[in-house]
Amino acid sequence: MKIEAAVFREIHKPLTIETVDIDAPAGREVLVRTVATGVCHSDLHVVDGLSRYSLDTPFVLGHEGAGIVEAVGGDVTAVRKGDHVVACLSGFCGTCPQCLSGHPNVCSGGIVGRGDRLSQDGAPFQQFANIASYASHMLLHENSLVRIDPDLPLDRAALVGCGVLTGVGAALRTSGLQAGQTVAVFGCGGVGLSIVQGARIGGARQIIAVDQFDSKLEMAKAVGATHTVNATRDDAVKAVRALTKGLGVDHAFEAVGLSVLCRQAIESLAIRGTATIVGVLPPDAKIEFPWLAIRPECKVQTSRMGSNQFRTDIPNYLEFFRQGRLDLDSMISRRGRLGDINEAFRAMKAGEVARTVLMFD
């Protein structure tokens, strides 16, 4: 079967829209007609050469997708034809020690996928995160999917497959946030705004959003930030400490993937505070900070995909959306078509959007 896909061929070069062959589903594979996909920083990292995947070309990128099941392999039990589904890059094996102990987001077994799911003229294409949502169809393992209610809008649901799941989960699952505590979020893109919302849902009494773009800070206020700091005008650490009467925050989150923001998050902590690194840093990145700049008994930890158990978390977060407690409408700054992918990357770099969603219907 032939599909249209946005193909990554070279670092720092635009993606090209090409016709690609996709195989029929076999075993536990599911063929999904893509309806919507979010454009995420993780894909841009690959294009910019900041990911370990950057040299694995050609590649069909994209991992924040939602759509409708068109066909299933003979061993599939989780979904059936016609189901509305969200893809998640936290695909899990279900049998490794991490999965069996309730941590499928850090599955150590991994999903073994065929290398010939996608190809062109007989040559195989890489499939980013075993998903490749920048395409009119996705061929996935069933353990990379969750079925959702058919009345939920798929453009909003797509965001919960990665950015929202990562951010809300970092606040509600990874961090250990307790109601009444204070929070600072460094970086207010799609993930950072989701952390802000997770902190609000979790009962934080003060949520300080830090970014270099006033437009993103306004978005952060709209979804729950109580205070904002523009890091181009103010020293971010000093500003956070001033807003907390010199105490620092109980929880600081880094949501971009920059060493300097990691350091600022750590230095903004209160006594016994926790810094949670959510952003994906380049493979050779180092985080350095002066020992005397941090308060006693602080912790620094990482969060992978919001410590999710996505088969339950994605439906739960979508129920928050249905109840009006999670604002997904404001997260979508623009909508476009597959051919708008390079413009979406440009807008992301320029800080003009929280998320662009590409639509296929």
Buried (B, 14 or more C-beta within 10 A) or exposed (E): EEBBBBBBEEBEEBBBBBEBBBBEBBEBBBBBBBBBBBBBBBBBBBBBEBBEBBEEBBBBBBBBBBBBBBBBBEEBEBBEEEBBBBBBBBBBBEEBEBBEEEBBBBBEBEBEBBEEBBBBEEEBBBBBBBBBBBBBBBBBBBBBBBBBEEEBBBBBBBBBBBBBBBBBBBBBBBBBBEEEBBBBBBBBBBBBBBBBBBBBBBEBEBBBBBBBBEBBBBBBBEBBBBBBBBBEEEEBBEBBBEBBEEBBBBBBBBBBBBBBBBBBBBBBBBEEBBBBBBBBBBEEEEBEBEEEEBBEEBEBEBBBBBBBBBBEBBBBBBEBBEEEEBBBEEBBBBBBEBEBBBBBBBBBEEBBBBBBBBBBE
